[in-house]
């Protein structure tokens, strides 16, 4: 493998690894008397998702709204 090929492989590897880091998300379980337990996750864009569906709402605002409506959410 020549030097140019090695540099290309290294650059692609760094790019793929750095993109993989962006996919991390944190999730919390929520429950309420009206629903079964469910998981709310914070996506890379800062929005909340439920069952993999982006709600279009900021994670913190979404959790606050759920708790104001009587749900219990925690890690």
C-alpha positions in Angstrom: 0.0 0.0 0.0 1.5 3.3 -1.0 1.5 6.4 1.2 -1.4 8.1 -0.6 -3.6 5.0 -0.2 -2.7 4.8 3.4 -3.7 8.4 4.0 -7.0 7.9 2.2 -7.8 4.8 4.3 -6.9 6.8 7.5 -9.0 9.8 6.5 -12.0 7.6 5.7 -11.6 5.7 9.0 -11.5 8.9 11.0 -14.5 10.3 9.2 -16.6 7.1 9.8 -15.6 6.9 13.4 -16.4 10.6 14.0 -19.8 10.2 12.4 -20.5 7.1 14.6 -20.0 9.3 17.7 -22.8 11.6 16.5 -25.2 8.7 16.6 -25.0 8.3 20.4 -28.2 9.1 22.2 -29.4 9.0 25.8 -32.7 7.5 26.8 -34.9 7.5 29.8 -37.9 5.4 30.8 -41.2 7.0 31.4 -44.5 5.7 32.9 -47.9 7.0 33.6 -51.2 5.5 34.9 -52.7 5.8 31.4 -49.9 4.1 29.4 -47.5 1.3 29.4 -43.9 2.2 30.2 -42.1 3.7 27.3 -38.7 5.0 26.4 -37.9 8.6 25.3 -34.5 9.2 23.7 -32.6 12.3 23.0 -31.5 12.3 19.4 -28.3 13.8 18.0 -30.3 16.9 16.9 -31.5 17.5 20.5 -35.1 16.3 19.8 -37.0 13.6 21.7 -37.9 10.4 20.0 -40.4 7.8 21.1 -40.2 4.3 19.5 -37.6 5.6 17.1 -39.9 8.4 15.8 -38.6 12.0 16.1 -41.2 14.1 17.9 -39.9 17.4 16.5 -39.7 18.7 20.1 -36.6 19.4 22.2 -35.9 16.5 24.5 -35.9 18.6 27.7 -39.2 20.3 26.8 -40.7 17.0 25.9 -39.8 15.4 29.2 -41.0 18.5 31.1 -44.3 18.3 29.2 -44.7 14.6 30.1 -44.0 15.2 33.7 -46.4 18.2 33.8 -49.0 15.8 32.5 -48.4 13.3 35.3 -45.8 11.0 33.8 -42.8 9.8 35.8 -39.5 9.9 33.8 -36.1 8.9 35.1 -32.9 7.1 34.2 
